[in-house]
Amino acid sequence: MSKRSFIGNLVTGLGAEGLGETLKNVCTACATGEGAKISAALAGLAGGPLVAVAILAGGAALQLSGDRKKQREQREQFEKLGKRVEACRGDVERLTDLLEQRSKEPGSIVAQISAADIESLRRELTDAVRVSLRPLLPEGSQQPDWESVFVYLETNNHLLRELLVTVVEGFERIEAQLPAIADAQEKMLKLAEANAQLATQVADLGKQNASLHEQLVNANRELAEQRLAAGRSVDDVLAELRGTDPRELFDFLVKTVDDDEDEFRQQRDKLIARHREIAAIGFPLGQIADAERSLRRLLELLPNDLHANNEMGHVHRLRGELDEAEARYRVLLDTADDQYALAAALGNLGLIERTRGNLDDAEGYHKRALAINEELGSKEGTAIQLGNLGLIEHTRGDLKAAEDYHKRSLAIEEKLGRKEGMASDLGNLGLIELTRGNLDNAEGYLKRSLAINEELGHKEGMASDLGNLGVIERTRGNLDDAESYHKRSFTIEKELGRKEGMASDLGNLGLIEKTRGNLDDAERYHKRSLAINEELGSKEGMATQLGNLGLIERTRGGLDDAESYHKRALAINEELGRKEGTAIQLGNLGLIERARGNLDDAESYHKRALAIDEELGRNEGMAIQLANLGQIEQTRGNVDEACVLWKRSLDLFHQVGARQKVDLVQSWLTDNGCNS
């Protein structure tokens, strides 16, 4: 293909027919050297990449006239053409942009030209124009000096041909690549078509394979069901399939494992429910070991189960493992997902703190739990927390407040028909009457509580009631009956592993032996009790046993050792705010001072104790302190004053039903002529 036909075809392919025709004329003129025709061919062109060619050709074709006027006209015409030179570089850019745009259109000749070729053409055309014009410009000039260009072109008409040759050669290089590009494009189109057909075939094969796979799986699973339906065990079928077709083995495993999973889930749910039931029933029945085993199994299956953690806390608290119990209750507190669980956790933590002797902290927990239960309208929870607050007030010695709490709790429990709660409140009311010295009333409450606990098989409640009935019999002077009650209680507490109850019974058995005069046996009981209370961190229990050991040392005549025990016990009771214990230890210290002959100090201790007992309404305590004050007055020789004090004491002992002490005081009255 000639240079002329190439340029013409290319421009025609771009769709600019007028531009193509013009370029053909330019090429023809270039080949014949007819500069004037080149100028005429481009005269009507509005702008394009070959504007510079037109300028140079027109300039070369001009014939300078000696006529100045004619020369000026020619120069004006040339200057008009010169303005178009300034747009030359932009026209080159627009031409290559047009090439890029048309290259994206289907069927375009230019679509076969690569982007690199287009960019190469852009650079060549731009550089060609720039190189052709540079000699025409003065050094350092930014705009053309058209006078210099006009003169230069008079003698350098060959520049036109050089510029056109450069442009046409650029198009020729592109034209030379077109067949290879077209061939490659055709091959790519054929390859794409072949790939599309292959992809369709692969997709069809995939569908066929999936269908066959599904049929095979279904067949294998049906075969598995037939084998199982024939009575063959899963293990037998697996043994047969292993080492044969892995596909059939796999499908059988999938089939049977799904069945096993369903069966396991069902069995697991049954197992969890059964362990819950064992724990719920076993704990109050005193079957602590079995209950604990079920709780531990539950926690293996459900580590964060709130109910299991709560019940395990009860097991630890029963055994006196307060730190472990607290940890379980705090799991409940931290993960409680409703207000009911939160209230239960708070109440349980209150029980821990009361055992430790931290009454203010315990009260805070129970009051928070009470508020939540009242807000929820939970009558059972409300009753439980009222009872717990009653125990705190009893320990503090506020018997009236304690009684109010327990009676409110009892009323709710009776309305609910909740026997376990009724038994607990009746027992607590019995303790209040025991503290007041109303032994018959106390016995009535405790026996009602015991009957309910025996009906329920609630061993912890039974042990507590038996121990308190033992205290009543000891106060009455029935030591054998008292011993029987405490030993029955101790047996149950030991079976339960309830250390707090064991310590209490050991202390009471020690008091019985002391009353009998068996000081060594009494001391062993009290020291065993003290050790358990120290292990538990039970301050109330520790204070009680220290006081009991002090009584033994005083009986033996070891006044200094006795004083040390009683002062330690007094300090703990004062720390706890436990008024009953405080009064008892003050009375014991008074006995020591009287034994030393320090009657004034003794009197001071007994009067302080009497004031607390009067505040508590504690009849037995008042009777004891009045009797002791009478002894002091009798020692001082004030027999009449002693008689008055002893008579008041005797009346109170009669109210309490402490028959041995009634007989003792009566003997003092008789011996000192107080009855005359």
C-alpha positions in Angstrom: 0.0 0.0 0.0 1.4 3.5 -1.0 1.8 6.3 1.5 -1.1 8.2 -0.1 -3.5 5.3 0.0 -2.5 4.4 3.7 -3.2 7.9 5.0 -6.4 8.1 3.1 -7.7 4.7 4.3 -6.7 5.4 7.9 -8.5 8.7 8.0 -11.5 7.3 6.2 -11.6 4.5 8.9 -11.8 7.2 11.5 -14.9 8.6 9.9 -13.5 12.0 8.8 -14.0 11.7 5.1 -13.3 15.4 4.3 -10.0 15.2 6.3 -9.1 12.0 4.4 -9.6 13.6 1.1 -7.5 16.6 2.1 -4.7 14.4 3.2 -4.8 12.6 -0.1 -4.3 15.8 -1.9 -1.5 16.8 0.4 0.3 13.5 -0.2 -0.1 14.0 -4.0 1.2 17.5 -3.9 4.1 16.3 -1.8 5.0 13.6 -4.3 5.0 16.1 -7.2 6.6 19.0 -5.3 3.8 21.3 -6.1 3.8 23.5 -3.0 1.1 25.9 -4.2 -1.4 23.0 -4.5 -0.6 21.9 -0.9 -1.5 25.3 0.3 -4.7 25.3 -1.6 -5.6 21.8 -0.5 -5.3 22.8 3.1 -6.8 26.3 2.7 -10.3 25.3 4.0 -9.1 23.1 6.8 -10.4 24.3 10.2 -7.6 22.6 12.1 -5.9 19.2 12.5 -2.7 17.5 13.1 -1.1 18.5 9.8 -1.7 22.3 10.2 2.1 22.8 10.5 2.5 21.1 7.1 0.1 23.5 5.5 2.0 26.5 7.0 5.3 25.3 5.8 4.0 24.3 2.4 2.2 27.6 1.9 5.3 29.6 3.0 7.4 27.7 0.6 5.0 28.3 -2.3 4.9 32.1 -1.8 6.7 34.2 -4.4 8.0 37.3 -2.8 7.2 40.5 -4.8 9.3 43.6 -4.9 6.2 45.5 -4.2 6.1 46.4 -0.6 2.3 46.5 -0.5 2.1 43.1 -2.0 4.7 41.9 0.4 2.7 43.2 3.4 -0.4 41.4 2.1 1.5 38.2 1.8 2.9 38.6 5.3 -0.6 39.3 6.7 -1.8 36.1 5.0 1.1 34.2 6.4 0.5 35.6 9.9 -3.1 34.3 9.8 -1.7 30.9 8.9 0.9 31.3 11.7 -1.8 31.6 14.3 -2.8 28.1 13.4 0.7 26.9 14.1 0.2 27.7 17.8 -2.6 25.0 17.9 -0.4 22.4 16.2 0.6 20.5 19.4 -3.0 20.5 20.7 -4.2 19.2 17.3 -1.8 16.3 17.5 -3.2 15.5 21.0 -6.8 15.6 19.7 -5.9 13.3 16.8 -4.5 10.6 19.1 -7.4 11.0 21.5 -9.7 10.4 18.5 -7.6 7.3 17.7 -8.1 6.0 21.2 -11.8 6.7 21.2 -12.4 5.0 17.8 -10.2 2.1 18.9 -13.0 1.1 21.4 -15.7 1.0 18.7 -16.4 -2.5 17.2 -15.5 -2.8 13.5 -13.1 0.2 13.6 -9.8 -0.2 11.8 -8.1 1.6 14.6 -9.4 -1.1 17.1 -6.4 -3.1 15.8 -3.9 -0.5 16.9 -2.5 -1.0 20.4 -2.4 1.8 23.1 1.4 1.7 22.9 1.2 2.4 19.1 -1.1 5.3 19.6 1.1 6.8 22.3 4.1 6.3 20.0 2.3 8.1 17.1 1.4 11.0 19.5 5.1 11.4 20.4 6.4 11.2 16.8 3.9 13.7 15.4 4.5 16.2 18.2 8.3 15.9 18.0 8.2 16.2 14.2 6.4 19.5 14.4 8.6 20.8 17.3 11.8 19.8 15.4 10.6 21.4 12.1 9.7 24.7 13.8 12.7 25.1 16.1 15.1 26.3 13.4 12.6 29.0 12.5 12.6 30.6 16.0 15.0 33.1 17.4 17.1 31.8 20.4 15.1 31.9 23.6 11.9 32.8 21.9 8.6 31.5 23.2 6.4 32.7 20.2 7.3 32.4 16.5 9.0 35.3 14.8 7.0 35.1 11.6 9.2 37.4 9.7 12.1 35.0 10.3 9.9 32.0 9.4 8.8 33.7 6.1 12.4 34.4 5.1 13.5 31.0 6.2 10.9 29.2 4.1 12.0 31.1 0.9 15.2 29.0 0.8 14.2 25.9 2.8 11.2 24.4 0.9 12.7 20.9 1.5 11.5 21.1 5.1 7.9 20.5 3.9 8.9 17.2 2.4 10.9 16.1 5.4 8.0 16.8 7.8 5.5 15.0 5.6 7.8 12.0 5.2 8.2 11.8 9.0 4.4 11.8 9.5 3.7 9.3 6.8 6.4 6.9 8.1 4.8 7.0 11.5 1.5 5.8 9.9 3.4 3.2 7.9 4.9 1.6 11.0 1.5 1.3 12.4 0.1 -0.1 9.1 2.9 -2.7 9.1 1.6 -4.1 12.4 -2.0 -4.3 11.4 -2.0 -7.8 9.8 -0.2 -9.4 12.8 -2.6 -7.7 15.2 -5.6 -8.7 13.1 -4.4 -12.3 12.9 -3.8 -12.4 16.7 -7.2 -10.9 17.3 -8.9 -13.5 15.1 -7.0 -16.3 16.9 -8.0 -14.8 20.3 -11.6 -14.7 19.2 -11.5 -18.3 18.1 -9.8 -19.3 21.3 -12.4 -17.4 23.4 -15.2 -19.2 21.5 -13.6 -22.6 22.1 -13.1 -21.8 25.7 -16.8 -20.8 26.0 -17.8 -24.1 24.5 -15.4 -26.0 26.8 -16.8 -24.2 29.9 -20.4 -25.2 28.8 -19.3 -28.8 28.5 -17.5 -28.7 31.9 -20.6 -27.2 33.6 -22.8 -29.9 32.0 -20.4 -32.6 33.3 -20.4 -31.0 36.8 -24.2 -31.2 36.9 -24.1 -34.8 35.8 -21.4 -35.6 38.4 -23.4 -33.8 41.2 -26.5 -35.8 40.3 -24.6 -39.1 40.3 -22.9 -38.2 43.6 -26.3 -37.5 45.2 -27.7 -40.8 43.9 -24.7 -42.6 45.3 -25.0 -41.0 48.7 -28.7 -41.7 48.9 -28.1 -45.3 47.8 -25.3 -45.8 50.4 -27.5 -44.3 53.2 -30.5 -46.5 52.1 -28.1 -49.5 52.3 -27.0 -48.4 55.8 -30.6 -48.2 56.9 -31.3 -51.6 55.5 -28.3 -53.1 57.3 -29.4 -51.5 60.6 -33.0 -52.5 60.0 -31.8 -56.1 59.6 -30.7 -56.0 63.2 -27.0 -55.6 62.6 -25.2 -53.3 65.0 -23.5 -50.1 63.9 -20.1 -51.5 65.1 -20.6 -54.7 63.0 -21.4 -52.8 59.9 -18.4 -50.5 60.4 -16.1 -53.4 60.9 -17.3 -54.8 57.5 -17.0 -51.6 55.6 -13.6 -50.6 56.9 -10.9 -51.5 54.4 -13.5 -51.6 51.5 -15.2 -48.8 49.7 -14.2 -45.5 51.5 -17.2 -43.7 50.0 -19.7 -46.2 51.3 -17.9 -46.2 54.7 -18.0 -42.4 54.8 -21.7 -42.2 54.0 -22.5 -44.9 56.7 -20.5 -42.9 59.2 -22.3 -39.7 58.4 -25.7 -41.4 58.6 -25.0 -43.1 61.9 -23.2 -40.2 63.6 -26.2 -37.9 63.0 -28.4 -40.5 64.6 -26.0 -40.8 67.5 -25.9 -37.1 67.9 -29.6 -36.9 68.2 -29.7 -39.8 70.7 -26.8 -38.2 72.6 -28.6 -34.9 72.9 -31.7 -36.6 74.1 -29.8 -38.6 76.7 -27.7 -35.6 77.7 -30.9 -33.6 78.4 -32.3 -36.5 80.4 -29.0 -36.8 82.3 -28.9 -33.2 83.2 -32.5 -33.2 84.4 -31.9 -36.3 86.5 -28.8 -34.8 88.2 -30.7 -31.6 89.0 -33.4 -33.7 90.7 -30.9 -35.7 92.7 -29.2 -32.5 93.9 -32.5 -30.8 94.7 -33.9 -33.7 96.7 -30.6 -35.0 98.2 -29.4 -31.8 99.8 -32.3 -31.3 102.3 -32.5 -35.0 102.9 -28.9 -34.9 104.1 -27.6 -37.1 101.2 -24.8 -34.6 100.7 -22.3 -36.9 99.0 -24.8 -37.9 96.3 -26.0 -34.4 95.9 -22.5 -33.1 95.5 -21.6 -35.8 92.9 -24.6 -34.8 90.8 -23.7 -31.1 91.1 -20.2 -31.8 90.0 -21.4 -33.7 87.0 -23.8 -30.9 86.2 -20.9 -28.4 86.3 -18.8 -30.6 84.0 -21.7 -30.5 81.5 -22.7 -26.9 82.1 -19.8 -25.0 83.8 -21.7 -21.7 84.0 -25.0 -23.2 85.1 -26.4 -20.8 87.7 -28.5 -23.3 89.7 -25.6 -25.8 90.0 -23.1 -23.1 91.1 -25.6 -21.9 93.7 -26.3 -25.4 95.1 -22.6 -26.2 95.1 -22.1 -23.1 97.2 -24.7 -24.5 99.7 -22.6 -27.7 99.9 -19.4 -25.7 100.7 -21.2 -23.5 103.2 -22.7 -26.6 104.9 -19.2 -27.9 105.4 -17.8 -24.6 106.6 -15.8 -24.0 103.4 -16.7 -20.4 103.3 -14.2 -19.2 100.8 -15.3 -21.9 98.3 -18.9 -21.1 99.0 -18.4 -17.4 98.4 -16.6 -18.1 95.1 -19.6 -20.1 93.9 -22.1 -17.5 95.0 -20.0 -14.8 93.2 -20.2 -16.8 90.0 -24.0 -16.5 90.4 -23.7 -12.8 91.3 -21.5 -12.0 88.3 -23.4 -14.0 85.7 -27.0 -13.7 87.0 -29.2 -13.2 83.9 -32.3 -12.2 85.9 -33.3 -10.4 89.1 -34.3 -13.7 90.8 -30.8 -15.1 90.5 -29.3 -11.8 91.6 -31.4 -11.8 94.8 -30.5 -15.4 95.6 -26.7 -14.6 95.2 -27.0 -11.6 97.4 -28.9 -13.5 100.1 -26.3 -16.3 100.1 -23.4 -13.9 100.4 -25.2 -12.4 103.4 -25.2 -15.8 105.1 -21.5 -16.2 104.5 -20.8 -12.8 106.1 -23.1 -13.5 109.1 -21.2 -16.8 109.8 -17.9 -14.8 109.7 -19.4 -12.3 112.1 -19.5 -9.4 109.7 -23.0 -8.4 110.6 -23.1 -5.0 108.9 -22.0 -6.5 105.6 -24.5 -9.4 106.0 -27.3 -7.0 106.7 -26.4 -5.0 103.6 -26.6 -8.1 101.4 -29.9 -9.3 102.9 -31.5 -5.9 102.5 -30.5 -5.6 98.9 -31.9 -9.1 98.3 -35.1 -8.2 100.2 -35.6 -5.1 98.0 -35.3 -7.0 94.8 -37.7 -9.8 95.9 -40.3 -7.2 97.0 -40.0 -5.4 93.7 -40.4 -8.7 91.9 -43.3 -9.7 94.0 -41.5 -12.9 95.1 -43.1 -13.8 98.3 -40.9 -16.8 98.9 -37.7 -14.7 98.5 -39.1 -12.0 100.6 -39.9 -14.4 103.5 -36.4 -15.9 103.3 -34.6 -12.6 103.5 -36.9 -11.4 106.4 -35.8 -14.5 108.3 -32.1 -13.8 107.6 -32.5 -10.2 108.8 -34.1 -11.6 112.0 -31.1 -13.8 112.7 -28.8 -10.7 112.5 -31.0 -8.8 114.9 -31.0 -11.8 117.3 -27.2 -11.9 117.2 -27.1 -8.2 118.0 -29.5 -8.7 120.9 -32.4 -6.8 119.5 -34.9 -9.5 120.3 -38.0 -7.4 119.5 -36.8 -6.6 116.0 -35.7 -10.2 115.4 -39.1 -11.4 116.5 -40.9 -9.0 114.2 -38.8 -10.2 111.2 -39.4 -13.9 111.9 -43.2 -13.4 112.5 -43.5 -11.5 109.2 -41.6 -14.3 107.4 -43.7 -17.0 109.1 -47.0 -15.3 108.0 -45.8 -15.4 104.4 -44.6 -19.0 104.5 -47.9 -20.1 106.1 -49.8 -18.4 103.3 -47.6 -20.0 100.7 -47.9 -23.4 102.5 -44.1 -23.6 102.3 -43.3 -26.0 105.1 -39.5 -25.7 105.0 -39.7 -22.0 105.5 -42.3 -22.4 108.3 -40.0 -24.8 110.2 -37.1 -22.4 109.9 -39.1 -19.4 111.3 -40.6 -21.5 114.1 -37.2 -22.6 115.1 -35.9 -19.1 115.1 -38.8 -17.9 117.2 -38.0 -20.7 119.6 -34.4 -19.4 120.0 -35.7 -15.9 120.8 -37.9 -17.4 123.6 -34.9 -19.4 124.8 -32.8 -16.2 125.0 -35.5 -14.6 127.0 -35.7 -17.5 129.3 -39.2 -18.5 128.3 -38.3 -22.2 128.1 -41.8 -23.6 127.7 -42.6 -21.2 124.8 -39.2 -22.0 123.3 -39.9 -25.7 123.5 -43.3 -25.3 121.9 -41.8 -23.5 118.8 -38.9 -25.9 118.5 -41.0 -29.0 118.7 -43.4 -27.7 116.0 -40.3 -27.0 113.8 -38.9 -30.4 114.5 -42.1 -32.1 113.5 -42.2 -30.3 110.1 -38.5 -31.1 109.4 -39.0 -34.7 110.3 -42.0 -34.8 108.0 -39.9 -33.3 105.2 -36.9 -35.4 106.0 -34.9 -32.1 106.3 -31.9 -33.3 108.3 -30.2 -29.9 108.7 -33.3 -28.5 110.3 -33.8 -31.6 112.4 -30.3 -31.3 113.8 -30.7 -27.6 114.6 -34.0 -28.2 116.5 -32.6 -31.2 118.4 -29.6 -29.1 119.6 -31.8 -26.2 120.8 -34.0 -28.6 122.6 -30.9 -29.9 124.3 -30.1 -26.4 125.5 -33.6 -26.1 127.0 -33.1 -29.4 128.9 -29.7 -28.3 130.2 -31.1 -25.1 131.4 -33.8 -27.0 133.3 -31.2 -29.2 134.8 -32.1 -32.4 132.9 -28.6 -33.2 131.9 -29.2 -36.7 130.6 -32.0 -35.5 128.3 -29.9 -32.6 127.2 -27.0 -35.0 126.4 -29.3 -37.2 124.4 -30.6 -34.3 122.2 -27.1 -33.0 121.6 -25.7 -36.4 120.6 -28.6 -37.0 118.2 -28.0 -33.6 116.7 -24.2 -34.2 116.5 -24.7 -37.5 114.6 -26.8 -35.8 112.0 -24.4 -32.9 111.6 -21.5 -35.2 111.2 -23.4 -37.2 108.6 -24.1 -34.0 106.7 -20.6 -32.7 107.2 -22.0 -29.5 108.7 -19.1 -28.2 110.7 -20.9 -25.3 112.2 -23.5 -27.5 113.8 -20.9 -30.0 114.9 -19.0 -27.3 116.7 -22.2 -26.1 118.5 -23.1 -29.6 119.7 -19.6 -30.2 121.0 -19.7 -27.0 122.9 -23.0 -27.9 124.5 -21.8 -31.4 125.4 -18.8 -29.7 127.1 -21.2 -27.6 129.2 -23.0 -30.7 130.3 -19.7 -32.3 131.4 -18.7 -29.2 133.3 -22.0 -29.1 135.1 -21.4 -32.8 136.0 -17.9 -31.8 137.3 -16.0 -33.7 134.5 -13.7 -30.8 133.7 -11.2 -32.7 131.6 -14.0 -34.1 129.4 -15.6 -30.6 129.2 -12.3 -29.1 128.2 -11.8 -31.6 125.4 -15.2 -30.9 124.0 -14.7 -27.1 124.1 -11.3 -27.2 122.5 -12.6 -29.4 119.6 -15.4 -26.9 119.1 -13.0 -24.0 119.2 -10.8 -25.6 116.6 -13.7 -26.0 114.2 -14.9 -22.5 114.7 -11.4 -21.1 114.1 -11.3 -23.2 110.9 -14.7 -21.7 109.9 -13.7 -18.2 110.9 -16.9 -18.2 113.0 -16.3 -15.4 115.4 -19.5 -15.9 117.4 -18.6 -19.6 117.9 -15.0 -18.8 118.8 -16.2 -16.3 121.5 -18.6 -18.8 123.0 -16.0 -21.5 123.3 -13.3 -19.2 124.7 -15.8 -18.2 127.4 -16.5 -21.9 128.2 -12.8 -22.6 128.5 -12.6 -19.7 130.9 -15.3 -21.2 133.1 -13.3 -24.4 133.3 -10.1 -22.6 134.3 -12.0 -20.6 137.0 -13.5 -23.8 138.4 -10.0 -25.2 138.6 -8.8 -22.0 140.3 -6.7 -20.7 137.4 -8.1 -17.2 137.7 -5.5 -15.5 135.4 -6.0 -18.1 132.6 -9.8 -17.8 133.1 -9.6 -14.0 132.9 -7.5 -14.2 129.7 -10.1 -16.5 128.0 -13.1 -14.3 129.1 -11.4 -11.0 128.0 -10.7 -12.5 124.6 -14.3 -13.7 124.3 -15.6 -10.2 125.5 -13.5 -8.4 122.8 -15.0 -10.6 120.1 -18.6 -10.1 121.3 -18.1 -6.4 121.5 -16.7 -6.3 118.0 -19.7 -8.2 116.8 -22.1 -6.1 118.7 -23.4 -9.4 120.3 -25.1 -8.2 123.5 -26.0 -11.6 124.9 -22.4 -12.8 124.7 -21.1 -9.4 126.0 -23.4 -9.7 129.1 -22.3 -13.3 129.7 -18.5 -12.5 129.6 -19.0 -9.4 131.8 -20.7 -11.7 134.4 -17.8 -14.2 134.2 -15.2 -11.5 134.8 -17.2 -10.4 137.8 -17.0 -13.9 139.2 -13.2 -13.8 138.8 -12.9 -10.5 140.6 -15.2 -11.8 143.4 -13.0 -14.8 143.8 -10.0 -12.5 144.1 -11.8 -10.5 146.7 -12.2 -7.4 144.5 -15.9 -6.9 145.4 -16.2 -3.4 143.9 -14.8 -4.5 140.6 -16.9 -7.6 140.7 -20.0 -5.5 141.4 -19.2 -3.2 138.5 -19.0 -6.1 136.0 -22.2 -7.7 137.3 -24.2 -4.5 137.1 -23.0 -3.9 133.5 -24.1 -7.4 132.6 -27.4 -6.9 134.4 -28.1 -3.7 132.4 -27.6 -5.5 129.1 -29.7 -8.5 130.1 -32.5 -6.1 131.2 -32.3 -4.4 127.8 -32.5 -7.7 126.1 -35.3 -9.0 128.4 -33.1 -12.0 129.0 -34.7 -13.5 132.2 -32.0 -16.2 132.8 -29.2 -13.6 132.4 -30.9 -11.2 134.8 -31.5 -13.9 137.4 -27.8 -14.9 137.2 -26.5 -11.4 137.7 -29.0 -10.6 140.5 -27.9 -13.8 142.3 -24.2 -12.8 141.8 -24.8 -9.3 143.2 -26.6 -10.9 146.2 -23.5 -13.0 146.8 -21.4 -9.8 146.9 -23.7 -8.1 149.3 -23.8 -11.2 151.5 -19.9 -11.2 151.5 -20.0 -7.5 152.5 -22.4 -8.4 155.4 -25.4 -6.7 153.8 -27.7 -9.7 154.3 -30.9 -7.8 153.9 -29.8 -6.3 150.5 -28.6 -9.8 149.5 -32.0 -11.3 150.3 -33.8 -8.7 148.2 -31.5 -9.5 145.2 -31.9 -13.2 145.7 -35.6 -13.0 145.9 -35.7 -11.2 142.5 -33.4 -13.8 141.1 -35.5 -16.6 142.4 -38.6 -15.3 140.7 -36.9 -15.0 137.4 -35.4 -18.6 137.7 -38.9 -19.8 138.4 -40.1 -18.1 135.2 -37.3 -19.6 133.2 -37.9 -23.1 134.7 -34.3 -23.5 135.8 -35.1 -25.9 138.6 -31.5 -26.5 139.8 -30.8 -22.8 140.1 -34.1 -22.3 141.8 -33.1 -24.8 144.4 -29.6 -23.2 144.8 -31.0 -19.7 145.3 -33.7 -21.0 147.7 -31.0 -22.5 149.8 -29.2 -19.2 150.1 -32.4 -17.5 151.2 -33.0 -20.2 153.8 -29.4 -20.3 155.1 -29.4 -16.5 155.5 -32.9 -16.3 157.1 -34.3 -14.4 154.2 -37.6 -16.3 154.5 -38.4 -15.2 158.0 
